[in-house]
Structure formats: structure tokens, C-alpha cells
């Protein structure tokens, strides 16, 4: 049970971290503020570091990880492009990123509760990813 919950939690973290990186990539080239760009770039870098940790652990369990669902990616892309098409501003970017962070935090907490038998290393990764998302949402509030 521990191994199965561990793998499932790691898969969800893998999908979440990939979704976070993709979301940042979707807006990064449209950011005007140097400060907002730095927040997003730093957060992306930390997501990629976690992604590498997750991949190492998944390889240990002979698992390929998980991609974000096509529906989630598609809905995110549509929302981003619609909002940015109507108002291509840093405020819109901060709003989109805050929504994404909040969804990530909610999902990851749900998975932490669902896969409570996961090992402590995997739980720690999930908690660090949650903290990254929460911190980005706080950091970019000034752009809302």
C-alpha cells in the first residue's frame, strides 16, 4: 500500500509540476514588468528542480510519471488566450497565475489526503510544491 500510494502521489506531483511550468511558459513572453518576470522565472526554475527530483524517484519505482490531462491543459490554454486576448496586461497574467496556483494547491492537498500511506519523501515533495504555488500567489498579488 505504501509503495502504491507513493507512486500515485508522485504521479500527481509530476503532472502538477508540468502543468505549472507549461502555464508559466504560456505567459512569460508577454510579461511587461521585470519584477513579475523574475517571480515567474524563479518559480519555473524551482518547479523544474522538483520535477527532476520527482523523475528520479519515479525511475526508482520503474514508473514513467504522468502528464497533465489534455482537458486540463486545453482549458488552461483557452482561458489564458481568451483573457490575454481581451487584456494583455501584467494584471491579467497575475490573475491567471493566481487562479492556477490556487487550483494546484487545492489538487495537491486533495492528493496528499487521498494517498496518506505515501512515504514521507513523496509527501515532502508534494508539500514543497504546494508551498511554491502558495508563495507565488502571495508574491504576485501586487500585480493584481
Rosetta blueprint (number, residue, H / E / L):
1 X L
2 X H
3 X H
4 X H
5 X H
6 X H
7 X H
8 X H
9 X H
10 X H
11 X H
12 X H
13 X H
14 X H
15 X H
16 X H
17 X H
18 X H
19 X H
20 X H
21 X H
22 X H
23 X H
24 X H
25 X H
26 X H
27 X H
28 X H
29 X L
30 X L
31 X L
32 X L
33 X L
34 X H
35 X H
36 X H
37 X H
38 X H
39 X H
40 X H
41 X H
42 X H
43 X H
44 X H
45 X H
46 X H
47 X H
48 X H
49 X H
50 X H
51 X H
52 X H
53 X H
54 X H
55 X H
56 X H
57 X H
58 X H
59 X H
60 X H
61 X L
62 X L
63 X L
64 X L
65 X L
66 X L
67 X L
68 X L
69 X L
70 X H
71 X H
72 X H
73 X H
74 X H
75 X H
76 X H
77 X H
78 X H
79 X H
80 X H
81 X H
82 X H
83 X H
84 X H
85 X H
86 X H
87 X L
88 X L
89 X L
90 X H
91 X H
92 X H
93 X H
94 X H
95 X H
96 X H
97 X H
98 X H
99 X H
100 X H
101 X H
102 X H
103 X H
104 X H
105 X H
106 X H
107 X H
108 X H
109 X H
110 X H
111 X H
112 X H
113 X H
114 X H
115 X L
116 X L
117 X L
118 X L
119 X L
120 X H
121 X H
122 X H
123 X H
124 X H
125 X H
126 X H
127 X H
128 X H
129 X H
130 X H
131 X H
132 X H
133 X H
134 X H
135 X H
136 X H
137 X H
138 X H
139 X H
140 X L
141 X H
142 X H
143 X H
144 X L
